[in-house]
Amino acid sequence: MSEAPRLPPLFGAAEAGPGRTPLADAMAQAALGCDAGLTVWSADAQHLSAAVVLAPEVPLADAVAMLPVAGIGVQNALGALAPPEVAVHLDWDGAVRVNGARAGRLSMAASTRDAQAVPDWLIVALDMALTAEGRDPGTDPDTTALSEEGCVEVTAVALIEAWVRHMLVWITRWEEGGGRAVHADWLPLVHGVGEDAAQDGRSGTFVGVDERFGMLLRDGDGTHLIPMTTLLKDPAP
C-alpha cells in the first residue's frame, strides 16, 4: 500500500480496491451513503487517479460547475508544483493539457441525470500520466506525460494533495459567488475557443460557454448549446 495523501479536514483518503478504478469505487461508496469528502485514489510510477465525492445542495444543472472548479484546481496545483514555464490548459470536455498536449483528464459522475434535481452525490475524478514509459513520444504529439514536460519532480501523492486543496478553495469561491466567480478564471484556461470542435453529435465553431458552462457551438444553422451534463459518466455497475 502506498503512502496515503494528506488531505484537508473533513476529507478522507481511501486507496482503490484491486482491479478497481477510483471513480468506480467512489461511485459505489457514494451510492452506499459515504460522507462527502471521501477521496478514493490509486497511483503507480506511470499514472495517478483520484475521485472526490461531493454533496451538492443545488440542482445538477448548476452542480456540474464542479468540473470547471476541479479544472482550475488542477491548473493551480501544477502551477504550484511544476516549473514556472509549464503551461496548463483545459479542454471543455475535461482533458488536461500540459504545454499543449493531453496529459490527463477530468471526469464527473452523479446520482442522477435529471438536470433540475439536486443530486445525492456528485463525483469529480482526475487521471494524469506521470511518465510515458514504454511509449514513443513521437507517435502521438497530442499526448504527453508530466515527465516529458519537465515535471519529473511532481509526485502522484503531492499532486493529489495539491489538487484537492486548491479545488476546495475554488468550491468555496463558487459557493460564495456562483458561476461568475469561476468563469473569469476558468475561461482563459479553456483550449480551443474560436476553433472548430465536435461534441455530442454536433460540430461547429466553439464560440464560448453559457452561464452554466455549457458549450456554445455555431454552425450554418445557428448556435447550439451542449450542456455540461452531457459529460456525466454512467453509474458504476
C-alpha positions as CSV (number, residue, x, y, z in Angstrom):
1,M,0.0,0.0,0.0
2,S,1.4,3.4,-1.0
3,E,1.6,6.4,1.3
4,A,-1.8,8.0,1.5
5,P,-2.4,11.6,0.6
6,R,-2.7,14.1,3.4
7,L,-5.9,15.9,2.8
8,P,-7.7,19.0,4.3
9,P,-10.0,18.4,7.3
10,L,-13.3,16.6,6.6
11,F,-11.6,14.9,3.6
12,G,-10.8,11.2,3.9
13,A,-8.4,9.2,1.7
14,A,-9.0,5.6,0.7
15,E,-7.0,3.6,-1.8
16,A,-9.0,2.0,-4.6
17,G,-9.5,-1.8,-4.4
18,P,-7.6,-4.2,-6.6
19,G,-8.7,-4.1,-10.2
20,R,-11.0,-1.1,-9.4
21,T,-10.7,2.5,-10.6
22,P,-11.1,5.3,-8.0
23,L,-14.1,6.6,-9.9
24,A,-15.9,3.2,-9.8
25,D,-15.0,2.8,-6.1
26,A,-16.1,6.3,-5.3
27,M,-19.4,5.8,-7.1
28,A,-20.1,2.6,-5.2
29,Q,-19.2,4.2,-1.9
30,A,-21.4,7.3,-2.7
31,A,-24.3,5.0,-3.5
32,L,-23.9,3.4,-0.1
33,G,-24.1,6.8,1.6
34,C,-20.4,7.6,2.4
35,D,-19.5,11.1,3.7
36,A,-18.8,13.9,1.3
37,G,-15.1,14.5,1.0
38,L,-14.1,10.8,0.6
39,T,-11.2,10.8,-1.9
40,V,-10.5,7.4,-3.5
41,W,-7.1,7.2,-5.2
42,S,-4.6,5.0,-6.8
43,A,-1.1,5.6,-8.1
44,D,2.0,3.9,-9.6
45,A,5.1,5.1,-11.3
46,Q,3.3,5.9,-14.5
47,H,-0.2,7.1,-13.6
48,L,-2.3,8.6,-10.8
49,S,-6.0,8.6,-10.4
50,A,-8.3,10.2,-7.7
51,A,-12.0,10.7,-7.3
52,V,-13.6,13.0,-4.8
53,V,-17.2,12.6,-3.5
54,L,-19.2,15.8,-3.2
55,A,-22.7,16.6,-1.9
56,P,-24.1,19.5,-3.8
57,E,-27.1,21.4,-2.5
58,V,-28.1,22.8,-5.9
59,P,-29.7,21.2,-9.0
60,L,-27.4,19.2,-11.2
61,A,-27.5,21.8,-13.9
62,D,-25.6,24.1,-11.5
63,A,-23.6,21.4,-9.7
64,V,-21.8,20.4,-12.9
65,A,-19.7,23.6,-12.3
66,M,-17.6,21.3,-10.2
67,L,-15.9,20.1,-13.4
68,P,-14.6,23.6,-14.2
69,V,-13.8,24.1,-10.5
70,A,-11.8,20.8,-10.5
71,G,-10.0,22.0,-13.6
72,I,-8.9,25.3,-12.1
73,G,-7.7,23.2,-9.1
74,V,-5.5,21.1,-11.4
75,Q,-4.1,24.2,-13.0
76,N,-3.4,25.8,-9.7
77,A,-1.9,22.6,-8.3
78,L,0.5,22.2,-11.2
79,G,1.3,25.9,-11.0
80,A,2.5,25.3,-7.5
81,L,4.4,22.1,-8.2
82,A,5.7,22.3,-11.7
83,P,8.4,24.5,-13.2
84,P,7.1,28.0,-13.9
85,E,7.4,27.6,-17.7
86,V,4.9,24.8,-17.8
87,A,1.6,25.8,-19.2
88,V,-1.6,24.1,-18.2
89,H,-4.9,24.4,-20.2
90,L,-8.2,22.6,-20.1
91,D,-10.4,21.1,-22.8
92,W,-14.1,21.8,-22.3
93,D,-14.8,18.1,-22.1
94,G,-12.3,17.6,-19.2
95,A,-9.0,16.8,-20.9
96,V,-6.0,18.4,-19.2
97,R,-3.3,19.8,-21.5
98,V,0.3,20.4,-20.4
99,N,2.3,22.5,-22.8
100,G,-0.5,22.0,-25.4
101,A,-0.7,18.2,-25.3
102,R,-3.1,16.0,-23.4
103,A,-1.6,14.6,-20.2
104,G,-4.7,13.8,-18.2
105,R,-8.4,14.0,-17.9
106,L,-11.1,15.1,-15.5
107,S,-14.4,13.3,-15.4
108,M,-17.6,13.5,-13.5
109,A,-20.5,11.3,-12.3
110,A,-23.7,12.0,-10.3
111,S,-26.5,10.1,-8.7
112,T,-29.0,11.5,-11.3
113,R,-29.2,12.7,-14.9
114,D,-32.1,15.0,-14.1
115,A,-30.7,18.5,-14.6
116,Q,-33.3,20.0,-12.3
117,A,-32.9,17.5,-9.5
118,V,-30.5,18.0,-6.6
119,P,-28.1,15.0,-6.8
120,D,-27.5,12.9,-3.7
121,W,-23.8,12.9,-4.7
122,L,-21.5,14.2,-7.4
123,I,-18.0,12.9,-8.1
124,V,-15.1,14.6,-9.9
125,A,-12.2,12.4,-10.9
126,L,-8.7,13.2,-12.1
127,D,-6.4,10.9,-14.1
128,M,-2.9,12.0,-15.0
129,A,0.0,10.4,-16.8
130,L,3.2,10.8,-14.8
131,T,5.6,9.1,-17.2
132,A,5.4,7.8,-20.8
133,E,7.4,4.7,-20.1
134,G,7.0,2.2,-22.9
135,R,5.6,4.7,-25.3
136,D,7.4,6.6,-28.1
137,P,6.7,10.3,-27.5
138,G,6.8,10.9,-31.2
139,T,3.9,8.6,-32.1
140,D,1.2,10.9,-30.9
141,P,2.3,14.5,-30.5
142,D,-1.1,15.4,-28.9
143,T,-0.4,13.1,-26.0
144,T,2.2,13.6,-23.3
145,A,3.1,12.9,-19.7
146,L,4.3,15.1,-16.9
147,S,7.8,13.8,-17.0
148,E,8.0,14.7,-20.7
149,E,7.1,18.3,-19.9
150,G,9.8,18.9,-17.2
151,C,7.6,17.8,-14.3
152,V,9.8,14.9,-13.1
153,E,9.7,16.1,-9.5
154,V,5.9,16.1,-9.3
155,T,4.8,13.0,-7.4
156,A,1.4,11.4,-7.5
157,V,0.7,11.9,-3.8
158,A,1.8,15.6,-3.9
159,L,-0.4,16.3,-7.0
160,I,-3.4,14.6,-5.4
161,E,-2.9,16.6,-2.2
162,A,-2.4,19.9,-4.1
163,W,-5.4,19.3,-6.4
164,V,-7.8,18.6,-3.5
165,R,-6.5,21.6,-1.6
166,H,-6.8,24.0,-4.5
167,M,-10.1,22.6,-5.6
168,L,-11.5,23.2,-2.1
169,V,-10.6,26.9,-2.3
170,W,-12.5,27.2,-5.6
171,I,-15.5,25.3,-4.3
172,T,-15.7,27.9,-1.5
173,R,-15.4,30.7,-4.1
174,W,-18.2,29.1,-6.2
175,E,-20.4,28.7,-3.1
176,E,-19.9,32.4,-2.2
177,G,-20.1,33.9,-5.7
178,G,-21.7,31.4,-8.0
179,G,-20.7,30.7,-11.6
180,R,-19.4,34.2,-12.2
181,A,-16.7,33.6,-9.5
182,V,-15.4,30.7,-11.6
183,H,-16.0,31.9,-15.2
184,A,-13.3,34.7,-15.1
185,D,-10.5,32.3,-14.1
186,W,-11.7,29.2,-16.0
187,L,-12.5,30.5,-19.4
188,P,-8.9,31.8,-20.2
189,L,-7.7,28.3,-19.5
190,V,-10.0,26.6,-21.9
191,H,-8.4,25.3,-25.0
192,G,-9.9,25.7,-28.5
193,V,-12.3,28.6,-28.1
194,G,-12.8,30.1,-31.6
195,E,-11.7,26.9,-33.3
196,D,-13.7,24.0,-34.9
197,A,-15.0,21.4,-32.4
198,A,-17.3,18.4,-32.3
199,Q,-19.3,17.4,-29.2
200,D,-22.4,15.3,-28.5
201,G,-23.0,14.7,-32.2
202,R,-22.7,18.3,-33.3
203,S,-19.8,20.1,-34.9
204,G,-19.1,23.8,-35.5
205,T,-17.1,26.7,-34.1
206,F,-16.6,26.7,-30.3
207,V,-17.6,30.3,-29.6
208,G,-17.8,30.2,-25.8
209,V,-19.9,28.9,-22.9
210,D,-23.2,29.9,-21.3
211,E,-23.7,30.9,-17.6
212,R,-23.7,27.1,-16.7
213,F,-20.5,26.4,-18.6
214,G,-22.4,24.7,-21.5
215,M,-20.5,24.7,-24.8
216,L,-21.8,27.0,-27.5
217,L,-21.2,25.6,-31.0
218,R,-22.0,27.8,-34.0
219,D,-22.7,26.2,-37.4
220,G,-24.7,27.2,-40.5
221,D,-28.0,26.6,-38.6
222,G,-27.2,28.9,-35.7
223,T,-25.7,28.5,-32.3
224,H,-26.3,25.3,-30.3
225,L,-25.9,24.7,-26.6
226,I,-24.2,21.5,-25.4
227,P,-24.9,21.3,-21.6
228,M,-22.1,20.2,-19.4
229,T,-24.5,17.5,-18.0
230,T,-23.8,15.6,-21.3
231,L,-20.3,14.8,-19.9
232,L,-21.6,12.8,-16.9
233,K,-20.3,9.2,-16.7
234,D,-22.7,6.3,-16.3
235,P,-23.1,4.9,-12.8
236,A,-20.7,2.1,-11.8
237,P,-22.2,-1.4,-12.1
